[in-house]
C-alpha cells in the first residue's frame, strides 16, 4: 500500500529473493521484534503461528536442531536461529547477503 516509501526507508523489496520462514507465537515480543526487522528490510515471509500447538513446535524443533524457543527463522531452508541471531546477522552485514540469495528450488 505504501510501497512508494520503500526507497525513502532504505527498504529494497525487489532485491529480496530468499525464501524466509518464521515460527512464532502471536504475543511473543521476540517474534514481534524479528518480524519488525524483516518488515523493515522489505521481506515477505511465511509465518507459522504455533501458539499452543505441540505437534507444530516439535516439527519446528526438528528443523531447528532441537531449539524449541520462538521465533525460529529459516532463510532458504537454512536455520539462522532466533531473534537475537537475526539481529546479529544484520549487525555483521550478513543478513542482506542472505536475503538477496535466490531460493534454490528442489
Secondary structure as UniProt FT lines:
FT   HELIX           3..5
FT   HELIX           6..9
FT   HELIX           13..15
FT   STRAND          20..24
FT   TURN            26..27
FT   HELIX           29..41
FT   STRAND          45..49
FT   TURN            51..52
FT   HELIX           54..63
FT   TURN            64..66
FT   STRAND          72..75
FT   TURN            76..77
FT   STRAND          78..81
FT   HELIX           83..91
FT   TURN            92..93
FT   HELIX           95..100
//
